[in-house]
């Protein structure tokens, strides 16, 4: 049972390292991680409060 937990921990660490490596190497490979730049305008109605 201890070997299974150790294997799972090692796999989680390797997955984390792979994710970090992909974040660094992704833009070099042509992956774009930037958010789309769109302007959103939503009208807001403010109701005055009476202070109570």
N, C-alpha and C positions, 0 to 999 in steps of 0.2 A: 504494500500500500504506500509506503514511503517513496518507493521508486516512481510510482505513478504520479504522486504529487510533485516530486522533483522534476519529472518530465514536463508536467503541465506548467510549472513555474518557468522552466527553461524556454518552452514554446512561447509563453507570454512575453518574456524578455526579448526573444528574437523577433517576435511580431512588432514590439514597440520600436526596436532598433531599425527594423525594416521600414516602418512608417516614417521615422525621422529621416532615414536615408532617402526615401522617396520624396519627402518634402524638400530636401536640399537638391536632389538630382532632377526632380520633375521638370522645373523650368528649362533646364539644359536639354531635356529630351522633347520639349515642345508642349508640355502640359501647362495650362494657364490656370492658376489658382485664384486669380483676382475676382472680386465680386463684380457683377454687371453694374455699370454706372447709369442709372436711370433716375430721373427726378420724379417724385410722387407728390402731388399737391392734393390735400384733403381739406375741405372747408370745416372749420370748427366754430361752433356757436358757444359762447361763454355766457352763462347766466349769472348776474350779480347776486351776491349773497347779502342777507340782511344783517349779518354779524352775530346771529344767535346760535 
